[in-house]
Amino acid sequence: MKKTMLAAIALALGALPALAEDAVPEFDTCIDIAAARFERELSWHRAGPFAERFGVGDVFHFHHCGELGAWHCAATPAPAACLAALVDRQNALRDAVLETLPAPETVAGLRGVWSDQLYPRMRVLAQGKSAGPDCAGLPQGEALRCEVREAALSLGIAARAWFLARYLGAAPDAITAGWAGLPPPTRPRAREDLE
C-alpha cells in the first residue's frame, strides 16, 4: 500500500511540469488562442441577435499574452534578453496587425457610426506612437517589465482596431492575414459525476 501511494505521488509529481506547460501557453500560442476566441465570438454574434453582448473592444486576452510571455521569461536562464525579445515580438505583431487594417474610406457606410466615426478614430489611435519614454528612470528589470506592458498595451490598441474591422467585415482573419496560427486543440474536460 505504501509503495503504491509513493508510486502515485511520484507519477503525479513527474506530470506537474507537463501540466504547467499545457496550462500556461507561450506568447505566440496565447495570441493564436486569443485570435481564435475572438473569431468564435464573432461567428456566434453573426449567427444570432446578440449585438449588445459582442465584445468588439475586449482585448484582455491579448494583454494577458504579454504577461504570460513575461512570466515565461522569468523562468529562463536569461530573463532580460527574453523580455527584450518579447517586447520586439509584440511590436512586430502590432505592426503585422496594423498592415491588415483597411483604409477608413473602404469601410465608410458599412455600419453607421461604427464604420464612419469609430473605425477611423480607432485606426489612427492604433497607429499612434508613445508621447515619450514611458519606462525611463526605472531600474533595468522594472524597465523591461514596463516595456513589455507598454508593448502589450500598444498591441491591444491595434487588436481593438482589427476587432472592429473584422466586425465590419473589412479585414481578414488573423490566420489568413498571417499574424496568428491555428490554436492548439482544446482538450476535453472531464465530466462531472451526473448522479
N, C-alpha and C positions, 0 to 999 in steps of 0.2 A: 504494500500500500504506500509506504513512504517513498519507495523508488518510483512508483507510478506518479506520485504527486510531484517529486523532484523533476522527473522527465517532462511532465506537463508544464511546469514552471519554466524549465529551460527552453522548451519549444516556444512558449509564449514570449519569453524574453528575446529569443532569436528572431521572432517575427516582428518585434517592435520597430526596428529600423525600416523594414519594408512598409509597414503600416504608416509610419510617419512620412515616408517619401510619397506614398499614394495620397495621403491626406492633405499635404501641403505642396501644391504644384509649383514648378519653376515658373519664372516670369512669362516666357513665351506660351507655355501651356495654359497658364492662367488667362492670358489675353485671348487665346483660342476659345476657352470656355466662356469668357465674358462676351465675346462677339457672338458665339452660338446662342447664349442665353438671350441676348437682345433679339436675334433673328427669330427665336422661338416665340418670344413675347410679341414681336411684330406680326408674325403669322397668326397668332391667337387673336390679336386685335383685328386683323383684316378678316378673320373668319366670323367675327361677332360684333355686336353693337356696344362695345365697352370702351369707347374712346377716352372716357374720363379715368379709366384705370390704367391707361397705357403710359409707361414711364419714359417718355421721349427724352427727358433730361436727367435721368438717373444713371450716373456713371460711377457709382460706388465701386462696382466690380473692377473697373479699370484702375481706379486709385488703389484699390486693395492689392492689385497685382504688383504695383510698385513696392508696397510694403512687404509683400511676400518675397519679392526679389531681394529686398534689403535683409530680410530675415535669413534667407539662404546665404547671402554674402557673409553674414556674421559667423556662419559655421565653416567658412572656407579658411585655408591657411593664409590667404592674403585678402582680408576683407576690404581694405582701402582700394586696392586695384579692382576688386569685384564691384564695389559700389560705383567707382568711376565708370566702369564698363556698363553698368546698369543705367546710369544717367545717359550715356551715349546711346544705349539701346532704346530707351524711352524717347529720346529726342529724335532718333531716326524713325521710330514708329510713328511719332506725331507727324513728322514730315511726310511719311507714306500715306497717312490718313488724309492730310491736307491735300495731297495730289489727287485724291479721289473725289474731292468736293466740287460740285458743278458751279458754274458761274451763276450769280443771282438772277440774271436775266433769263436763264434757261428754266428756272422754276417759277417765275412770276406768273400769277394767275392760277396756280395749281390748287391752292387751299387757302385762299383769303389771306388773313393776317399771318398765318403760319409761313406761307411761302413769300408773301410780299413785304412783310415787315420784320418778322423774327429771323428767318433764314439769312437775309443779307447781313444782319447785325451779328448773328452767331458766327458767320463765316469770317467777318472782319475781326471779331474778338479772337477766334481760333488762330488767325494769322498774326496776331499781335506779339510783341516782344515784351519782356520784362522791363520795367522802368529803371532798373538798376541791379546791382549785385545783391540779391536778396539774402544771401548767406554770408556776406562779408563780415569779418570780425569774429567769426566763431572759431573755436579750436578745430583742427583738421577733421577729427572724427565726426563732430557735430556738423561741421560744414558739409561733409559728404552726405550725411543723412538728410540735411536740409536740401541739398541739391537733388537728391533722389525724390524727395517730397515735391519740390518745385517742378521737376520734370514730370512727375505723376499728375500734378495739377494741370500742367500745360497739355499733356496727353488727354486728360479728361475733358478739357475745353474743346480740343479737336474732335474727340469722340462725340461730344454733345452735338456739334455741327454735323457730324456724319450721321448720328442717330436721326436728326431732323431731316437730312437729305434722304435717308433711307425711308423714313416715314412718308416723305413726299413722293417716293418712287423715282428719285432723281440720281441716286448713287448706287454703285454696285455693292453687293455684299462683300464682307471682308475677305472671304476666300477667293472670290472672283477677282477682287482688287489686288490680291497677292500679299496683303499685310497680316493675314491670320491664316492658320491652317485648321484642319478638322480637329475638333477636340477629342480627347481620348474617350473611348466608350465608357458610359456610366455603368458602374457595377450595380447589379440588382441588390436591393436592400432585403434583409431577412424579414419575413412577415411575422407579425406578432401572433401569438397564440390566439386563435379565434374561439376559444372555449366559452 
